[in-house]
Amino acid sequence: MLHLFTEIRYKHWLQDIYIAMATHGDQPEIQKLSCECILQLIDRCPGLCEVVGDLDVSMDINRVPLHSSIMAAIMLHPDNVDVCRLACQSVSCFAQCSCAIRNVSFNYL
């Protein structure tokens, strides 16, 4: 039961990070710290990768679209080495752990 509670709490944190990234896109420090938080959360609870991705209407799964915010951070702050490095690490982590993210990236190829 404790594990489920922890995972639910972490999912809420991912949603909070998504909101921070989406509403403070012009602030590279927020983008950098958000990516750092994502990496820490995924390190502690790798199963969270499965809640990141696009809405899957066919399966009625509402995922947190963090991958889009991370890619936006790279596009908005291409000259900020820390943002780009941490954002790339976050995307890499999702790509390694999440079927949903791998499917999203192949849909755009």
MMTF fields as JSON, N, C-alpha, C and O atoms, coordinates in Angstrom:
{
  "mmtfVersion": "1.0.0",
  "mmtfProducer": "UNKNOWN",
  "numBonds": 435,
  "numAtoms": 436,
  "numGroups": 109,
  "numChains": 1,
  "numModels": 1,
  "chainsPerModel": [1],
  "groupsPerChain": [109],
  "chainIdList": ["A"],
  "bondAtomList": [4, 2, 8, 6, 12, 10, 16, 14, 20, 18, 24, 22, 28, 26, 32, 30, 36, 34, 40, 38, 44, 42, 48, 46, 52, 50, 56, 54, 60, 58, 64, 62, 68, 66, 72, 70, 76, 74, 80, 78, 84, 82, 88, 86, 92, 90, 96, 94, 100, 98, 104, 102, 108, 106, 112, 110, 116, 114, 120, 118, 124, 122, 128, 126, 132, 130, 136, 134, 140, 138, 144, 142, 148, 146, 152, 150, 156, 154, 160, 158, 164, 162, 168, 166, 172, 170, 176, 174, 180, 178, 184, 182, 188, 186, 192, 190, 196, 194, 200, 198, 204, 202, 208, 206, 212, 210, 216, 214, 220, 218, 224, 222, 228, 226, 232, 230, 236, 234, 240, 238, 244, 242, 248, 246, 252, 250, 256, 254, 260, 258, 264, 262, 268, 266, 272, 270, 276, 274, 280, 278, 284, 282, 288, 286, 292, 290, 296, 294, 300, 298, 304, 302, 308, 306, 312, 310, 316, 314, 320, 318, 324, 322, 328, 326, 332, 330, 336, 334, 340, 338, 344, 342, 348, 346, 352, 350, 356, 354, 360, 358, 364, 362, 368, 366, 372, 370, 376, 374, 380, 378, 384, 382, 388, 386, 392, 390, 396, 394, 400, 398, 404, 402, 408, 406, 412, 410, 416, 414, 420, 418, 424, 422, 428, 426, 432, 430],
  "bondOrderList": [1, 1, 1, 1, 1, 1, 1, 1, 1, 1, 1, 1, 1, 1, 1, 1, 1, 1, 1, 1, 1, 1, 1, 1, 1, 1, 1, 1, 1, 1, 1, 1, 1, 1, 1, 1, 1, 1, 1, 1, 1, 1, 1, 1, 1, 1, 1, 1, 1, 1, 1, 1, 1, 1, 1, 1, 1, 1, 1, 1, 1, 1, 1, 1, 1, 1, 1, 1, 1, 1, 1, 1, 1, 1, 1, 1, 1, 1, 1, 1, 1, 1, 1, 1, 1, 1, 1, 1, 1, 1, 1, 1, 1, 1, 1, 1, 1, 1, 1, 1, 1, 1, 1, 1, 1, 1, 1, 1],
  "groupList": [{"groupName": "MET", "atomNameList": ["N", "CA", "C", "O"], "elementList": ["N", "C", "C", "O"], "formalChargeList": [0, 0, 0, 0], "bondAtomList": [1, 0, 2, 1, 3, 2], "bondOrderList": [1, 1, 2], "singleLetterCode": "M", "chemCompType": "L-PEPTIDE LINKING"}, {"groupName": "LEU", "atomNameList": ["N", "CA", "C", "O"], "elementList": ["N", "C", "C", "O"], "formalChargeList": [0, 0, 0, 0], "bondAtomList": [1, 0, 2, 1, 3, 2], "bondOrderList": [1, 1, 2], "singleLetterCode": "L", "chemCompType": "L-PEPTIDE LINKING"}, {"groupName": "HIS", "atomNameList": ["N", "CA", "C", "O"], "elementList": ["N", "C", "C", "O"], "formalChargeList": [0, 0, 0, 0], "bondAtomList": [1, 0, 2, 1, 3, 2], "bondOrderList": [1, 1, 2], "singleLetterCode": "H", "chemCompType": "L-PEPTIDE LINKING"}, {"groupName": "PHE", "atomNameList": ["N", "CA", "C", "O"], "elementList": ["N", "C", "C", "O"], "formalChargeList": [0, 0, 0, 0], "bondAtomList": [1, 0, 2, 1, 3, 2], "bondOrderList": [1, 1, 2], "singleLetterCode": "F", "chemCompType": "L-PEPTIDE LINKING"}, {"groupName": "THR", "atomNameList": ["N", "CA", "C", "O"], "elementList": ["N", "C", "C", "O"], "formalChargeList": [0, 0, 0, 0], "bondAtomList": [1, 0, 2, 1, 3, 2], "bondOrderList": [1, 1, 2], "singleLetterCode": "T", "chemCompType": "L-PEPTIDE LINKING"}, {"groupName": "GLU", "atomNameList": ["N", "CA", "C", "O"], "elementList": ["N", "C", "C", "O"], "formalChargeList": [0, 0, 0, 0], "bondAtomList": [1, 0, 2, 1, 3, 2], "bondOrderList": [1, 1, 2], "singleLetterCode": "E", "chemCompType": "L-PEPTIDE LINKING"}, {"groupName": "ILE", "atomNameList": ["N", "CA", "C", "O"], "elementList": ["N", "C", "C", "O"], "formalChargeList": [0, 0, 0, 0], "bondAtomList": [1, 0, 2, 1, 3, 2], "bondOrderList": [1, 1, 2], "singleLetterCode": "I", "chemCompType": "L-PEPTIDE LINKING"}, {"groupName": "ARG", "atomNameList": ["N", "CA", "C", "O"], "elementList": ["N", "C", "C", "O"], "formalChargeList": [0, 0, 0, 0], "bondAtomList": [1, 0, 2, 1, 3, 2], "bondOrderList": [1, 1, 2], "singleLetterCode": "R", "chemCompType": "L-PEPTIDE LINKING"}, {"groupName": "TYR", "atomNameList": ["N", "CA", "C", "O"], "elementList": ["N", "C", "C", "O"], "formalChargeList": [0, 0, 0, 0], "bondAtomList": [1, 0, 2, 1, 3, 2], "bondOrderList": [1, 1, 2], "singleLetterCode": "Y", "chemCompType": "L-PEPTIDE LINKING"}, {"groupName": "LYS", "atomNameList": ["N", "CA", "C", "O"], "elementList": ["N", "C", "C", "O"], "formalChargeList": [0, 0, 0, 0], "bondAtomList": [1, 0, 2, 1, 3, 2], "bondOrderList": [1, 1, 2], "singleLetterCode": "K", "chemCompType": "L-PEPTIDE LINKING"}, {"groupName": "TRP", "atomNameList": ["N", "CA", "C", "O"], "elementList": ["N", "C", "C", "O"], "formalChargeList": [0, 0, 0, 0], "bondAtomList": [1, 0, 2, 1, 3, 2], "bondOrderList": [1, 1, 2], "singleLetterCode": "W", "chemCompType": "L-PEPTIDE LINKING"}, {"groupName": "GLN", "atomNameList": ["N", "CA", "C", "O"], "elementList": ["N", "C", "C", "O"], "formalChargeList": [0, 0, 0, 0], "bondAtomList": [1, 0, 2, 1, 3, 2], "bondOrderList": [1, 1, 2], "singleLetterCode": "Q", "chemCompType": "L-PEPTIDE LINKING"}, {"groupName": "ASP", "atomNameList": ["N", "CA", "C", "O"], "elementList": ["N", "C", "C", "O"], "formalChargeList": [0, 0, 0, 0], "bondAtomList": [1, 0, 2, 1, 3, 2], "bondOrderList": [1, 1, 2], "singleLetterCode": "D", "chemCompType": "L-PEPTIDE LINKING"}, {"groupName": "ALA", "atomNameList": ["N", "CA", "C", "O"], "elementList": ["N", "C", "C", "O"], "formalChargeList": [0, 0, 0, 0], "bondAtomList": [1, 0, 2, 1, 3, 2], "bondOrderList": [1, 1, 2], "singleLetterCode": "A", "chemCompType": "L-PEPTIDE LINKING"}, {"groupName": "GLY", "atomNameList": ["N", "CA", "C", "O"], "elementList": ["N", "C", "C", "O"], "formalChargeList": [0, 0, 0, 0], "bondAtomList": [1, 0, 2, 1, 3, 2], "bondOrderList": [1, 1, 2], "singleLetterCode": "G", "chemCompType": "PEPTIDE LINKING"}, {"groupName": "PRO", "atomNameList": ["N", "CA", "C", "O"], "elementList": ["N", "C", "C", "O"], "formalChargeList": [0, 0, 0, 0], "bondAtomList": [1, 0, 2, 1, 3, 2], "bondOrderList": [1, 1, 2], "singleLetterCode": "P", "chemCompType": "L-PEPTIDE LINKING"}, {"groupName": "SER", "atomNameList": ["N", "CA", "C", "O"], "elementList": ["N", "C", "C", "O"], "formalChargeList": [0, 0, 0, 0], "bondAtomList": [1, 0, 2, 1, 3, 2], "bondOrderList": [1, 1, 2], "singleLetterCode": "S", "chemCompType": "L-PEPTIDE LINKING"}, {"groupName": "CYS", "atomNameList": ["N", "CA", "C", "O"], "elementList": ["N", "C", "C", "O"], "formalChargeList": [0, 0, 0, 0], "bondAtomList": [1, 0, 2, 1, 3, 2], "bondOrderList": [1, 1, 2], "singleLetterCode": "C", "chemCompType": "L-PEPTIDE LINKING"}, {"groupName": "VAL", "atomNameList": ["N", "CA", "C", "O"], "elementList": ["N", "C", "C", "O"], "formalChargeList": [0, 0, 0, 0], "bondAtomList": [1, 0, 2, 1, 3, 2], "bondOrderList": [1, 1, 2], "singleLetterCode": "V", "chemCompType": "L-PEPTIDE LINKING"}, {"groupName": "ASN", "atomNameList": ["N", "CA", "C", "O"], "elementList": ["N", "C", "C", "O"], "formalChargeList": [0, 0, 0, 0], "bondAtomList": [1, 0, 2, 1, 3, 2], "bondOrderList": [1, 1, 2], "singleLetterCode": "N", "chemCompType": "L-PEPTIDE LINKING"}],
  "groupTypeList": [0, 1, 2, 1, 3, 4, 5, 6, 7, 8, 9, 2, 10, 1, 11, 12, 6, 8, 6, 13, 0, 13, 4, 2, 14, 12, 11, 15, 5, 6, 11, 9, 1, 16, 17, 5, 17, 6, 1, 11, 1, 6, 12, 7, 17, 15, 14, 1, 17, 5, 18, 18, 14, 12, 1, 12, 18, 16, 0, 12, 6, 19, 7, 18, 15, 1, 2, 16, 16, 6, 0, 13, 13, 6, 0, 1, 2, 15, 12, 19, 18, 12, 18, 17, 7, 1, 13, 17, 11, 16, 18, 16, 17, 3, 13, 11, 17, 16, 17, 13, 6, 7, 19, 18, 16, 3, 19, 8, 1],
  "groupIdList": [1, 2, 3, 4, 5, 6, 7, 8, 9, 10, 11, 12, 13, 14, 15, 16, 17, 18, 19, 20, 21, 22, 23, 24, 25, 26, 27, 28, 29, 30, 31, 32, 33, 34, 35, 36, 37, 38, 39, 40, 41, 42, 43, 44, 45, 46, 47, 48, 49, 50, 51, 52, 53, 54, 55, 56, 57, 58, 59, 60, 61, 62, 63, 64, 65, 66, 67, 68, 69, 70, 71, 72, 73, 74, 75, 76, 77, 78, 79, 80, 81, 82, 83, 84, 85, 86, 87, 88, 89, 90, 91, 92, 93, 94, 95, 96, 97, 98, 99, 100, 101, 102, 103, 104, 105, 106, 107, 108, 109],
  "secStructList": [7, 2, 2, 2, 2, 2, 2, 2, 2, 2, 2, 2, 2, 2, 2, 2, 2, 2, 2, 2, 2, 2, 2, 7, 6, 6, 7, 2, 2, 2, 2, 2, 2, 2, 2, 2, 2, 2, 2, 2, 2, 2, 2, 2, 7, 4, 4, 4, 4, 4, 4, 5, 1, 7, 7, 5, 4, 4, 4, 6, 5, 7, 7, 5, 7, 2, 2, 2, 2, 2, 2, 2, 2, 2, 2, 2, 7, 6, 6, 7, 2, 2, 2, 2, 2, 2, 2, 2, 2, 2, 2, 2, 2, 2, 2, 2, 2, 7, 2, 2, 2, 2, 2, 2, 2, 2, 2, 6, 7],
  "xCoordList": [0.823, 0.0, 0.862, 0.546, 1.954, 2.84, 3.447, 3.598, 3.794, 4.377, 3.394, 3.787, 2.133, 1.115, 0.947, 0.854, 0.91, 0.787, 1.967, 1.788, 3.16, 4.365, 4.313, 4.653, 3.896, 3.821, 2.777, 2.996, 1.658, 0.628, 1.163, 0.934, 1.871, 2.449, 3.468, 3.491, 4.302, 5.288, 4.602, 5.076, 3.495, 2.772, 2.251, 2.288, 1.771, 1.33, 2.495, 2.332, 3.664, 4.842, 5.178, 5.548, 5.049, 5.295, 4.319, 4.702, 3.075, 2.087, 2.457, 2.306, 2.938, 3.373, 4.566, 4.649, 5.482, 6.643, 6.184, 6.675, 5.244, 4.702, 4.106, 4.347, 3.336, 2.718, 3.79, 3.692, 4.809, 5.899, 6.609, 6.889, 6.898, 7.589, 6.719, 7.21, 5.429, 4.52, 4.259, 4.073, 4.244, 3.912, 5.134, 5.002, 6.317, 7.55, 8.573, 9.769, 8.075, 8.942, 10.039, 11.08, 9.814, 10.799, 11.916, 12.842, 11.85, 12.839, 13.692, 13.249, 14.914, 15.755, 16.064, 16.229, 16.143, 16.441, 15.314, 15.576, 14.065, 12.926, 12.972, 12.709, 13.306, 13.387, 14.488, 14.298, 15.623, 16.751, 16.377, 16.584, 15.833, 15.465, 14.365, 14.351, 13.456, 12.399, 12.981, 12.573, 13.928, 14.563, 15.347, 15.36, 15.994, 16.703, 15.722, 15.999, 14.591, 13.567, 13.026, 12.813, 12.809, 12.32, 13.3, 12.899, 14.568, 15.571, 15.604, 15.74, 15.481, 15.472, 14.235, 14.335, 13.083, 11.853, 11.908, 11.522, 12.387, 12.466, 13.49, 13.314, 14.554, 15.557, 14.945, 15.263, 14.076, 13.457, 12.254, 11.933, 11.602, 10.404, 10.354, 9.631, 11.123, 11.187, 9.84, 9.687, 8.872, 7.551, 6.832, 5.863, 7.299, 6.678, 6.828, 6.047, 7.811, 7.99, 6.731, 6.448, 5.992, 4.798, 3.638, 2.671, 3.71, 2.628, 2.959, 2.2, 4.088, 4.485, 4.198, 4.558, 3.557, 3.247, 1.978, 1.438, 1.512, 0.301, -0.936, -0.86, -2.053, -3.332, -3.617, -3.528, -3.955, -4.299, -5.809, -6.271, -6.556, -8.013, -8.505, -9.481, -7.849, -8.313, -8.242, -9.047, -7.285, -7.143, -7.612, -7.521, -8.116, -8.593, -7.516, -7.781, -6.304, -5.176, -4.805, -4.538, -4.791, -4.409, -2.98, -2.742, -2.057, -0.646, -0.242, -0.895, 0.843, 1.391, 2.301, 3.285, 2.008, 2.803, 4.122, 4.429, 4.885, 6.147, 7.145, 7.92, 7.132, 8.092, 7.977, 8.983, 6.77, 6.578, 7.182, 7.785, 7.021, 7.597, 9.113, 9.78, 9.648, 11.107, 11.661, 12.669, 11.005, 11.469, 11.32, 12.158, 10.255, 10.069, 11.195, 11.664, 11.628, 12.73, 13.995, 14.726, 14.251, 15.428, 15.292, 16.254, 14.104, 13.897, 13.919, 14.386, 13.416, 13.378, 14.728, 15.001, 15.568, 16.852, 18.004, 18.724, 18.187, 19.221, 20.644, 21.565, 20.834, 22.169, 22.488, 23.608, 21.532, 21.761, 22.191, 21.38, 23.469, 24.048, 23.393, 23.112, 23.152, 22.563, 21.148, 20.793, 20.348, 18.981, 19.027, 18.327, 19.834, 19.899, 20.421, 19.892, 21.441, 22.021, 21.003, 20.786, 20.384, 19.42, 18.148, 17.566, 17.722, 16.545, 16.828, 15.984, 18.001, 18.361, 18.456, 18.034, 19.003, 19.062, 17.657, 17.405, 16.752, 15.37, 14.682, 14.038, 14.817, 14.212, 14.812, 14.097, 16.108, 16.778, 16.249, 16.006, 16.076, 15.542, 14.143, 13.84, 13.298, 11.943, 11.976, 11.223, 12.834, 12.903, 13.355, 12.926, 14.209, 14.686, 13.639, 13.572, 12.818, 11.901, 10.461, 9.716, 10.042, 8.621, 8.256, 8.776, 7.362, 6.837, 6.063, 6.128, 5.326, 4.502, 5.372, 5.012, 6.5, 7.377, 8.037, 8.171, 8.446, 9.035, 8.008, 8.363, 6.749, 5.703, 5.478, 5.277, 5.506, 5.338, 6.449, 6.191, 7.699, 8.811, 8.792, 9.176, 8.358, 8.306, 7.143, 7.202, 6.094, 4.972, 5.351, 4.718, 6.383, 6.765, 7.893, 8.305, 8.397, 9.489, 8.972, 9.753],
  "yCoordList": [-1.201, 0.0, 1.259, 2.236, 1.229, 2.386, 2.679, 3.84, 1.627, 1.816, 2.526, 3.429, 2.129, 2.754, 4.226, 5.082, 4.516, 5.904, 6.739, 7.865, 6.191, 6.903, 7.167, 8.263, 6.186, 6.354, 7.402, 8.184, 7.421, 8.433, 9.823, 10.77, 9.948, 11.235, 11.689, 12.862, 10.775, 11.117, 11.544, 12.458, 10.897, 11.291, 12.718, 13.484, 13.085, 14.459, 15.426, 16.533, 15.008, 15.863, 16.056, 17.153, 14.985, 15.124, 16.118, 16.908, 16.087, 17.041, 18.466, 19.401, 18.633, 19.955, 20.454, 21.636, 19.553, 19.923, 20.335, 21.315, 19.582, 19.916, 21.322, 22.1, 21.645, 22.974, 24.053, 25.103, 23.788, 24.77, 25.006, 26.147, 23.924, 24.066, 24.792, 25.615, 24.483, 25.086, 26.562, 27.344, 26.945, 28.338, 29.23, 30.452, 28.638, 29.427, 29.073, 28.956, 28.907, 28.529, 29.532, 29.172, 30.793, 31.832, 31.889, 32.689, 31.067, 31.084, 29.819, 28.761, 29.921, 28.733, 28.049, 26.83, 28.804, 28.189, 27.247, 26.179, 27.634, 26.768, 25.509, 24.409, 25.671, 24.524, 23.566, 22.35, 24.118, 23.304, 22.545, 21.335, 23.251, 22.61, 21.572, 20.54, 21.839, 20.87, 19.581, 18.49, 19.703, 18.5, 17.741, 16.51, 18.469, 17.818, 17.044, 15.915, 17.649, 16.988, 15.739, 14.707, 15.843, 14.69, 13.527, 12.393, 13.816, 12.757, 12.117, 10.9, 12.928, 12.395, 11.524, 10.456, 11.977, 11.203, 9.863, 8.83, 9.889, 8.654, 7.704, 6.487, 8.257, 7.425, 6.699, 5.537, 7.38, 6.798, 5.912, 4.99, 6.19, 5.419, 5.261, 5.993, 4.305, 4.138, 3.895, 4.191, 3.371, 3.124, 4.388, 4.327, 5.54, 6.805, 7.092, 7.855, 6.493, 6.699, 6.33, 6.906, 5.382, 4.923, 5.907, 5.774, 6.897, 7.884, 9.136, 10.105, 9.126, 10.255, 9.905, 8.823, 10.809, 10.581, 11.3, 12.097, 11.02, 11.648, 10.916, 9.769, 11.594, 10.996, 9.831, 9.968, 8.698, 7.522, 7.291, 6.635, 7.831, 7.776, 6.343, 5.981, 5.524, 4.155, 3.344, 2.438, 3.669, 2.938, 3.774, 3.337, 4.985, 5.894, 6.15, 6.127, 6.391, 6.669, 8.134, 8.6, 8.842, 10.246, 10.365, 10.274, 10.565, 10.663, 12.127, 13.018, 12.353, 13.699, 13.981, 13.264, 15.006, 15.262, 16.004, 17.002, 15.505, 16.152, 16.166, 17.112, 15.133, 15.068, 16.29, 16.772, 16.783, 17.972, 19.211, 20.042, 19.333, 20.479, 20.423, 21.453, 19.235, 19.08, 19.479, 20.181, 19.034, 19.403, 20.906, 21.521, 21.496, 22.949, 23.685, 24.717, 23.164, 23.798, 23.838, 24.828, 22.766, 22.724, 23.75, 24.444, 23.846, 24.793, 26.247, 27.131, 26.492, 27.868, 28.346, 29.546, 27.419, 27.789, 26.993, 26.302, 27.081, 26.269, 26.659, 25.856, 27.858, 28.3, 28.021, 28.272, 27.512, 27.206, 25.743, 24.827, 25.551, 24.206, 23.332, 22.159, 23.89, 23.098, 22.639, 21.487, 23.527, 23.152, 22.045, 21.04, 22.221, 21.227, 19.88, 18.832, 19.907, 18.661, 17.902, 16.708, 18.596, 17.938, 17.522, 16.479, 18.331, 17.97, 16.718, 15.827, 16.654, 15.466, 14.228, 13.143, 14.38, 13.249, 12.786, 11.586, 13.729, 13.381, 12.632, 11.607, 13.138, 12.477, 11.088, 10.133, 10.983, 9.692, 8.701, 7.535, 9.167, 8.319, 7.827, 6.643, 8.732, 8.34, 7.352, 6.378, 7.6, 6.731, 5.319, 4.34, 5.223, 3.906, 3.159, 1.931, 3.89, 3.256, 3.154, 2.323, 3.954, 4.084, 3.659, 4.194, 2.697, 2.294, 3.436, 3.628, 4.199, 5.302, 6.345, 6.834, 6.688, 7.699, 7.146, 7.865, 5.896, 5.309, 5.333, 5.625, 5.033, 5.059, 6.47, 6.65, 7.471, 8.872, 9.257, 9.849, 8.928, 9.359, 8.661, 9.266, 7.4, 6.731, 7.199, 7.099, 7.705, 8.241, 9.482, 9.791, 10.209, 11.45, 11.248, 12.209, 10.045, 9.806, 9.694, 9.494],
  "zCoordList": [0.0, 0.0, 0.0, -0.678, 0.765, 0.834, -0.535, -0.916, -1.271, -2.603, -3.535, -4.274, -3.507, -4.346, -3.978, -4.857, -2.685, -2.232, -2.717, -3.182, -2.608, -3.046, -4.54, -4.985, -5.317, -6.765, -7.151, -8.076, -6.456, -6.723, -6.396, -7.148, -5.283, -4.898, -5.947, -6.32, -6.418, -7.437, -8.734, -9.408, -9.091, -10.301, -10.158, -11.121, -8.981, -8.747, -8.89, -9.403, -8.438, -8.592, -10.063, -10.48, -10.855, -12.293, -12.909, -13.773, -12.477, -12.982, -12.566, -13.353, -11.343, -10.882, -11.689, -12.022, -11.998, -12.814, -14.21, -14.769, -14.766, -16.085, -16.087, -17.01, -15.065, -14.964, -14.848, -15.482, -14.039, -13.883, -15.212, -15.578, -15.93, -17.215, -18.235, -19.008, -18.23, -19.212, -18.934, -19.866, -17.67, -17.334, -17.176, -17.112, -17.112, -16.952, -18.031, -17.764, -19.247, -20.353, -20.648, -21.197, -20.288, -20.568, -19.529, -19.67, -18.499, -17.426, -17.458, -17.012, -17.984, -18.119, -16.791, -16.752, -15.718, -14.414, -13.987, -13.433, -14.241, -13.915, -14.779, -14.293, -16.056, -16.956, -16.496, -16.486, -16.122, -15.654, -14.379, -14.288, -13.41, -12.148, -12.348, -11.676, -13.257, -13.553, -14.098, -13.698, -15.002, -15.56, -14.493, -14.485, -13.604, -12.498, -11.618, -11.211, -11.333, -10.518, -11.214, -10.578, -12.511, -13.279, -13.151, -12.891, -13.335, -13.253, -11.869, -11.748, -10.837, -9.469, -9.222, -8.618, -9.687, -9.494, -10.227, -9.679, -11.456, -12.24, -11.629, -11.67, -11.065, -10.401, -9.204, -8.95, -8.479, -7.288, -7.617, -6.866, -8.726, -9.09, -10.616, -11.292, -11.158, -12.622, -13.286, -14.471, -12.571, -13.142, -13.568, -14.324, -13.09, -13.473, -14.96, -15.528, -15.584, -17.027, -17.8, -18.85, -17.286, -17.991, -17.91, -18.66, -17.012, -16.937, -17.731, -17.706, -18.437, -19.268, -20.715, -21.182, -21.42, -22.822, -23.214, -22.446, -24.398, -24.905, -24.386, -23.947, -24.445, -24.078, -25.011, -26.232, -24.441, -25.233, -25.107, -24.173, -26.046, -25.992, -26.089, -25.432, -26.893, -27.085, -25.788, -25.574, -24.934, -23.673, -22.483, -21.335, -22.763, -21.715, -20.662, -19.46, -21.139, -20.245, -20.404, -21.512, -19.312, -19.319, -18.79, -17.585, -19.687, -19.309, -19.184, -19.726, -18.463, -18.287, -19.481, -19.668, -20.301, -21.514, -21.24, -21.891, -20.276, -19.918, -21.064, -21.2, -21.883, -22.974, -23.89, -24.409, -24.087, -24.925, -24.277, -24.956, -22.963, -22.249, -22.247, -22.349, -22.133, -22.145, -23.508, -23.59, -24.573, -25.915, -26.145, -26.805, -25.603, -25.715, -24.995, -25.473, -23.855, -23.114, -23.958, -23.944, -24.69, -25.567, -26.688, -27.018, -27.27, -28.373, -27.898, -28.617, -26.689, -26.175, -25.647, -25.638, -25.211, -24.595, -25.203, -24.481, -26.523, -27.171, -26.769, -26.919, -26.27, -25.884, -24.418, -23.974, -23.671, -22.264, -22.15, -22.29, -21.896, -21.879, -20.806, -21.051, -19.636, -18.553, -18.881, -18.63, -19.437, -19.819, -20.864, -20.737, -21.879, -22.961, -22.463, -22.834, -21.636, -21.121, -20.27, -20.472, -19.326, -18.442, -19.178, -18.878, -20.133, -20.923, -21.757, -21.851, -22.353, -23.142, -22.255, -22.657, -21.065, -20.137, -19.759, -19.652, -19.557, -19.207, -20.34, -20.114, -21.542, -22.701, -22.898, -23.201, -22.727, -22.855, -21.824, -22.136, -20.619, -19.55, -19.904, -19.753, -20.373, -20.773, -21.935, -21.949, -22.891, -24.065, -23.686, -24.297, -22.692, -22.259, -21.456, -21.512, -20.706, -19.754, -20.228, -19.71, -21.179, -21.466, -22.881, -23.86, -22.97, -24.279, -24.919, -26.134, -24.105, -24.631, -25.322, -26.393, -24.731, -25.331, -26.588, -27.578, -26.566, -27.78, -28.907, -30.049, -28.613, -29.64, -30.164, -31.365, -29.295, -29.721, -30.665, -31.713, -30.314, -31.154, -32.504, -33.505, -32.565, -33.848, -34.702, -35.927, -34.086, -34.85, -35.631, -36.64, -35.179, -35.839, -36.845, -37.495, -36.989, -37.95, -39.36, -40.29]
}
